[in-house]
Amino acid sequence: METVISRPVTDNQSTQFITIFNSSCRFDEEFKYILLPVSYSLVFVVGFVLNATALWLFLKMRPWNPSTVFMFHLALSDFLYVLSLPTLIYYYANRSHWPFGVAACKIVRFLFYANLYCSILLLTCISVHRYLGICHPIKAMTAVKSRHAHMVCGMVWVVVSVCLVPNLVFVTTSRRDNDTLCHDTTSQEAFEEYVDYSSVVMVLLFGVPFLVIVVCYCLMARTLCRPRRGLSGSQQGAASRQKSIKLIIVVLVVFAVSFVPFHITRTLYYASRVLELKCEFLNIVNFTYKITRPLASINSCIDPILYFLAGDHYRSKMMTVLTGRRQTTRSQTTQRAHTQPNNNHDIALVYKNPALKVNEDFER
């Protein structure tokens, strides 16, 4: 936890708060009192609207398939996090004054990391499920059910909560003149222990899932680029391939924008404080770390894009719910099913390439 002192400025008699990392390095953090309230306000407004809409639509789309289960829990995680942002907006807009108590400070910091790592693990689940649908379609069609997805999501919530219990203990508040600070780390005496703990959590909940995603996407790319035997170009599931490519792009964008920069700068920030490096380097690291903190929150706004790009069924369901044409759509589907002849050749194609059916089911 940084030591913070106040210093009066003679030209306008305002107060600047100076952060001291050690006895020889000090600098002000005036930029964060503009950056963080503005960025968190934007994330709150956009994230609240998008995730509330997504949750409402998912509840209208029952019964769920496995991919819908994963996306619902992802939207729920993002929604719970954005609900905590007004307290942080108030905190930084009032120049690091926390009037909500120690318990609220611990909960808000907990929700940040809970959303961060739940999002990472749930995006990993979505990626693995898509990998099974592309590379092992028969296994995905027969073995992966909605109840299995619910169980996996429950395990994600439990694992993340258990891993973050020590964070509730480490996070603390302190006094600065008449203000109360809500720190996202811990006291100076326990800081090295906190760094060891956060490093283990980062490896388990960020490093390992990120490696799994990279491996899955490499295998998916190899399968998608391989021509399928016995099928014409129009029968090779071009739409399904495009959806898979969109999924890959969105997930990689989330990691590239939110998760990877945050974990890199946080690691540098923690290491710099433990090693007490040169003041110039500490200034740069502190500045970049404070910038990536709101970037880590942007995933709450990017994730809903995944629901729209992952498949046409989500968009069609949305239009059905909004326009009230659910019954009409079902009637048309039933009518087409009765009027279309039973074509054994089409059935053979499905069995020859079951990925087409699995990928279609993934979007519903």
C-alpha positions as CSV (number, residue, x, y, z in Angstrom):
1,M,0.0,0.0,0.0
2,E,1.5,3.3,-1.0
3,T,2.0,6.1,1.5
4,V,0.0,9.2,0.5
5,I,0.6,12.7,1.8
6,S,-0.9,16.0,0.9
7,R,1.0,19.1,-0.2
8,P,-0.5,22.6,-0.7
9,V,0.1,24.3,-4.0
10,T,0.8,28.0,-3.5
11,D,-0.7,29.3,-6.8
12,N,-4.3,28.3,-6.2
13,Q,-4.2,26.9,-2.6
14,S,-5.5,23.6,-3.8
15,T,-4.2,20.3,-2.6
16,Q,-2.2,17.7,-4.6
17,F,-1.9,14.2,-3.2
18,I,1.6,12.8,-3.6
19,T,2.3,9.1,-3.6
20,I,5.5,8.0,-2.0
21,F,6.9,4.6,-3.0
22,N,10.0,5.0,-1.0
23,S,11.9,7.7,0.8
24,S,13.5,9.1,-2.4
25,C,10.7,8.7,-4.9
26,R,7.4,10.7,-4.9
27,F,5.0,12.0,-7.6
28,D,1.5,13.1,-7.8
29,E,-1.4,11.2,-9.4
30,E,-3.7,14.0,-10.5
31,F,-4.4,12.2,-13.8
32,K,-6.3,9.4,-12.2
33,Y,-8.9,11.7,-10.7
34,I,-10.0,12.5,-14.2
35,L,-9.2,9.2,-16.0
36,L,-10.8,6.8,-13.6
37,P,-14.2,8.5,-13.0
38,V,-14.7,9.2,-16.7
39,S,-13.7,5.7,-17.9
40,Y,-15.6,3.9,-15.1
41,S,-18.7,6.1,-15.9
42,L,-18.6,5.1,-19.6
43,V,-18.1,1.4,-18.7
44,F,-21.0,1.6,-16.2
45,V,-23.5,3.1,-18.7
46,V,-22.6,0.9,-21.7
47,G,-22.0,-2.3,-19.6
48,F,-25.2,-1.9,-17.7
49,V,-27.4,-1.4,-20.8
50,L,-25.7,-4.2,-22.8
51,N,-25.5,-6.8,-20.1
52,A,-29.0,-6.1,-18.7
53,T,-30.4,-6.5,-22.2
54,A,-28.3,-9.7,-22.7
55,L,-29.6,-11.3,-19.5
56,W,-33.2,-10.4,-20.3
57,L,-32.8,-12.0,-23.8
58,F,-31.1,-15.1,-22.5
59,L,-34.0,-15.6,-20.0
60,K,-36.4,-15.4,-23.0
61,M,-34.4,-18.0,-25.0
62,R,-35.0,-21.0,-22.9
63,P,-34.4,-23.9,-23.2
64,W,-30.6,-23.3,-23.3
65,N,-27.9,-25.2,-25.0
66,P,-24.4,-25.3,-23.5
67,S,-23.1,-22.2,-25.2
68,T,-26.0,-20.2,-24.0
69,V,-25.4,-21.3,-20.5
70,F,-21.8,-20.1,-20.6
71,M,-22.8,-16.8,-22.2
72,F,-25.5,-16.2,-19.6
73,H,-23.1,-16.7,-16.7
74,L,-20.6,-14.4,-18.5
75,A,-23.2,-11.7,-18.8
76,L,-24.2,-12.2,-15.1
77,S,-20.6,-11.8,-14.0
78,D,-20.2,-8.6,-16.1
79,F,-23.6,-7.2,-14.8
80,L,-22.7,-7.8,-11.1
81,Y,-19.4,-6.0,-11.7
82,V,-20.8,-2.9,-13.4
83,L,-23.3,-2.5,-10.5
84,S,-20.3,-1.9,-8.2
85,L,-18.8,0.9,-10.4
86,P,-20.8,3.8,-9.0
87,T,-19.0,3.5,-5.7
88,L,-15.6,3.7,-7.5
89,I,-16.8,6.6,-9.6
90,Y,-17.7,8.5,-6.4
91,Y,-14.4,7.4,-4.8
92,Y,-12.1,8.8,-7.5
93,A,-14.3,11.8,-8.3
94,N,-13.9,12.8,-4.7
95,R,-10.1,12.4,-4.8
96,S,-9.9,9.1,-3.1
97,H,-12.3,9.5,-0.3
98,W,-14.2,6.3,0.6
99,P,-17.2,6.8,3.0
100,F,-18.7,3.4,2.5
101,G,-16.8,1.4,5.1
102,V,-14.2,-1.4,5.2
103,A,-16.7,-4.2,4.2
104,A,-17.9,-2.3,1.1
105,C,-14.3,-1.6,0.1
106,K,-13.5,-5.3,0.3
107,I,-16.6,-6.3,-1.7
108,V,-15.9,-3.8,-4.5
109,R,-12.3,-4.9,-4.9
110,F,-13.5,-8.6,-4.7
111,L,-16.1,-8.0,-7.5
112,F,-13.4,-6.5,-9.8
113,Y,-11.2,-9.6,-9.6
114,A,-14.2,-12.0,-9.5
115,N,-15.4,-10.5,-12.8
116,L,-11.9,-10.5,-14.2
117,Y,-11.2,-14.2,-13.6
118,C,-14.8,-15.4,-14.1
119,S,-14.7,-13.8,-17.5
120,I,-11.4,-15.4,-18.4
121,L,-12.6,-18.9,-17.3
122,L,-16.0,-18.6,-19.0
123,L,-14.4,-17.4,-22.2
124,T,-12.2,-20.4,-21.9
125,C,-15.2,-22.6,-21.5
126,I,-16.9,-21.1,-24.6
127,S,-13.7,-21.5,-26.6
128,V,-13.3,-25.2,-25.5
129,H,-16.9,-25.9,-26.4
130,R,-16.5,-24.3,-29.8
131,Y,-13.2,-26.4,-30.3
132,L,-15.1,-29.6,-29.5
133,G,-17.9,-28.6,-32.0
134,I,-15.3,-28.0,-34.8
135,C,-12.7,-30.6,-34.1
136,H,-14.7,-33.3,-32.3
137,P,-18.3,-32.8,-33.5
138,I,-19.6,-36.3,-32.6
139,K,-18.3,-36.1,-29.0
140,A,-19.7,-32.5,-28.7
141,M,-23.1,-33.7,-29.9
142,T,-23.4,-36.7,-27.7
143,A,-21.4,-35.9,-24.6
144,V,-21.8,-32.1,-23.9
145,K,-25.2,-31.3,-22.5
146,S,-26.7,-28.2,-20.9
147,R,-26.6,-29.7,-17.4
148,H,-22.8,-30.3,-17.9
149,A,-22.4,-26.6,-18.8
150,H,-24.3,-25.6,-15.6
151,M,-22.0,-27.8,-13.6
152,V,-18.9,-26.3,-15.2
153,C,-20.2,-22.7,-14.6
154,G,-20.9,-23.6,-10.9
155,M,-17.3,-24.8,-10.6
156,V,-16.0,-21.6,-12.2
157,W,-17.9,-19.5,-9.6
158,V,-16.7,-21.7,-6.7
159,V,-13.0,-21.8,-7.9
160,V,-12.8,-18.1,-8.4
161,S,-14.5,-17.3,-5.0
162,V,-12.2,-19.7,-3.1
163,C,-9.1,-18.3,-4.8
164,L,-10.2,-14.7,-4.0
165,V,-11.0,-15.3,-0.3
166,P,-7.5,-14.2,0.7
167,N,-8.0,-11.0,-1.3
168,L,-10.9,-10.2,1.1
169,V,-8.4,-10.5,4.0
170,F,-5.6,-8.5,2.3
171,V,-7.7,-5.5,1.1
172,T,-7.9,-2.8,3.6
173,T,-8.5,0.9,4.2
174,S,-6.4,3.6,5.8
175,R,-6.8,7.2,6.9
176,R,-5.3,10.2,5.1
177,D,-6.0,13.4,7.0
178,N,-9.8,13.5,7.0
179,D,-10.2,11.0,4.2
180,T,-10.4,7.2,4.1
181,L,-8.6,5.4,1.3
182,C,-9.8,2.1,-0.1
183,H,-6.7,0.2,-1.3
184,D,-6.8,-2.5,-3.9
185,T,-3.8,-4.3,-2.4
186,T,-2.9,-4.4,1.3
187,S,-0.8,-2.8,4.0
188,Q,2.9,-2.1,3.4
189,E,3.9,-4.7,5.9
190,A,2.0,-7.5,4.1
191,F,2.7,-6.3,0.6
192,E,5.3,-8.9,-0.4
193,E,3.0,-11.7,0.8
194,Y,0.2,-10.2,-1.3
195,V,2.4,-10.2,-4.3
196,D,3.2,-13.9,-3.9
197,Y,-0.5,-14.6,-3.5
198,S,-1.6,-12.6,-6.5
199,S,1.1,-14.2,-8.6
200,V,-0.2,-17.7,-7.9
201,V,-3.7,-16.6,-8.7
202,M,-2.6,-14.9,-11.9
203,V,-0.9,-18.1,-13.1
204,L,-3.8,-20.4,-12.2
205,L,-6.7,-18.1,-13.4
206,F,-5.1,-16.2,-16.2
207,G,-1.9,-18.0,-17.4
208,V,-3.4,-21.5,-17.7
209,P,-6.7,-20.5,-19.3
210,F,-4.9,-18.3,-21.8
211,L,-2.7,-21.2,-22.8
212,V,-5.7,-23.4,-23.2
213,I,-7.4,-20.9,-25.4
214,V,-4.3,-20.4,-27.6
215,V,-4.0,-24.2,-28.1
216,C,-7.7,-24.6,-28.9
217,Y,-7.7,-21.8,-31.4
218,C,-4.6,-23.2,-33.2
219,L,-6.3,-26.6,-33.5
220,M,-9.5,-24.9,-34.7
221,A,-7.6,-22.9,-37.3
222,R,-6.0,-26.0,-38.6
223,T,-9.4,-27.8,-38.9
224,L,-11.2,-24.8,-40.4
225,C,-8.5,-24.4,-43.1
226,R,-8.6,-28.1,-44.0
227,P,-11.1,-28.9,-46.9
228,R,-13.8,-31.4,-46.1
229,R,-14.1,-34.4,-48.2
230,G,-17.2,-35.2,-50.2
231,L,-18.8,-31.9,-49.8
232,S,-19.2,-29.0,-52.2
233,G,-18.2,-25.5,-51.3
234,S,-21.7,-24.5,-50.3
235,Q,-22.0,-27.5,-48.1
236,Q,-18.9,-26.9,-46.1
237,G,-20.6,-24.8,-43.5
238,A,-19.2,-21.5,-44.6
239,A,-21.5,-19.6,-42.2
240,S,-20.5,-21.8,-39.3
241,R,-16.8,-21.2,-40.2
242,Q,-17.4,-17.5,-40.2
243,K,-19.1,-17.6,-36.8
244,S,-16.1,-19.6,-35.4
245,I,-13.7,-17.0,-36.8
246,K,-15.7,-14.2,-35.3
247,L,-15.6,-15.9,-32.0
248,I,-11.9,-16.3,-32.2
249,I,-11.5,-12.6,-33.1
250,V,-13.7,-11.3,-30.3
251,V,-12.1,-13.4,-27.6
252,L,-8.6,-12.5,-28.7
253,V,-9.6,-8.8,-28.8
254,V,-10.8,-9.1,-25.2
255,F,-7.5,-10.6,-24.1
256,A,-5.4,-8.2,-26.1
257,V,-7.3,-5.1,-24.8
258,S,-8.3,-6.0,-21.3
259,F,-6.6,-9.0,-19.8
260,V,-3.0,-9.2,-21.1
261,P,-2.1,-5.5,-20.7
262,F,-3.5,-5.4,-17.2
263,H,-1.6,-8.5,-16.0
264,I,1.6,-7.3,-17.6
265,T,1.5,-3.8,-16.1
266,R,0.3,-5.1,-12.7
267,T,3.2,-7.5,-12.6
268,L,5.7,-4.8,-13.4
269,Y,4.0,-2.5,-10.9
270,Y,4.2,-5.0,-8.0
271,A,7.8,-6.1,-8.9
272,S,8.9,-2.4,-9.1
273,R,7.6,-1.7,-5.6
274,V,9.1,-4.9,-4.1
275,L,12.5,-4.2,-5.7
276,E,12.3,-0.4,-5.1
277,L,13.6,0.4,-8.6
278,K,14.6,3.8,-9.9
279,C,12.1,6.6,-9.4
280,E,11.8,7.4,-13.2
281,F,10.9,3.8,-13.9
282,L,8.4,3.7,-11.0
283,N,6.7,6.8,-12.4
284,I,6.2,5.1,-15.8
285,V,5.1,1.8,-14.4
286,N,2.6,3.5,-12.0
287,F,1.1,5.5,-14.9
288,T,0.7,2.6,-17.3
289,Y,-0.8,0.4,-14.5
290,K,-3.4,3.0,-13.6
291,I,-4.3,3.2,-17.3
292,T,-4.8,-0.5,-17.8
293,R,-7.1,-0.8,-14.7
294,P,-10.0,0.8,-16.6
295,L,-9.0,-1.2,-19.7
296,A,-9.5,-4.4,-17.6
297,S,-13.1,-3.2,-17.0
298,I,-13.8,-2.7,-20.7
299,N,-14.3,-6.5,-21.1
300,S,-17.8,-5.9,-19.6
301,C,-18.6,-3.9,-22.7
302,I,-16.8,-6.1,-25.2
303,D,-18.3,-9.4,-24.0
304,P,-21.8,-8.6,-25.2
305,I,-20.5,-8.3,-28.7
306,L,-19.7,-12.0,-28.5
307,Y,-23.3,-12.8,-28.1
308,F,-24.2,-11.0,-31.3
309,L,-21.3,-12.3,-33.4
310,A,-21.3,-15.8,-32.2
311,G,-24.3,-16.7,-34.3
312,D,-27.4,-15.6,-36.1
313,H,-29.8,-17.4,-33.6
314,Y,-29.1,-14.8,-30.9
315,R,-29.9,-12.0,-33.2
316,S,-33.0,-13.7,-34.5
317,K,-34.2,-14.4,-31.0
318,M,-33.6,-10.8,-30.1
319,M,-35.7,-9.6,-33.0
320,T,-38.4,-12.2,-32.2
321,V,-38.6,-11.1,-28.5
322,L,-38.6,-7.4,-29.4
323,T,-41.2,-7.7,-32.2
324,G,-43.4,-10.3,-30.5
325,R,-43.1,-12.7,-33.5
326,R,-42.2,-15.8,-31.5
327,Q,-45.3,-17.7,-32.4
328,T,-45.2,-16.8,-36.1
329,T,-41.6,-18.0,-36.3
330,R,-42.4,-21.3,-34.7
331,S,-45.4,-21.8,-36.9
332,Q,-43.3,-21.2,-40.0
333,T,-40.6,-23.6,-38.8
334,T,-43.2,-26.3,-38.1
335,Q,-44.8,-25.8,-41.5
336,R,-41.5,-26.1,-43.3
337,A,-40.7,-29.3,-41.4
338,H,-44.0,-30.9,-42.5
339,T,-43.7,-29.8,-46.1
340,Q,-40.0,-30.8,-46.7
341,P,-39.5,-34.3,-48.0
342,N,-37.3,-36.8,-46.1
343,N,-34.2,-36.7,-48.1
344,N,-31.8,-39.6,-47.3
345,H,-29.0,-37.9,-49.1
346,D,-29.3,-34.9,-46.7
347,I,-29.2,-37.2,-43.7
348,A,-26.1,-38.8,-45.1
349,L,-24.4,-35.5,-45.4
350,V,-25.2,-34.7,-41.7
351,Y,-23.6,-37.9,-40.6
352,K,-20.7,-37.4,-42.9
353,N,-20.2,-33.9,-41.5
354,P,-21.8,-33.8,-38.1
355,A,-19.9,-30.5,-37.3
356,L,-22.5,-28.7,-39.3
357,K,-25.3,-29.7,-37.0
358,V,-23.2,-29.2,-33.8
359,N,-22.1,-25.8,-34.9
360,E,-25.7,-24.8,-35.7
361,D,-26.8,-26.0,-32.3
362,F,-24.0,-24.0,-30.7
363,E,-25.6,-20.8,-32.0
364,R,-29.1,-21.4,-30.6
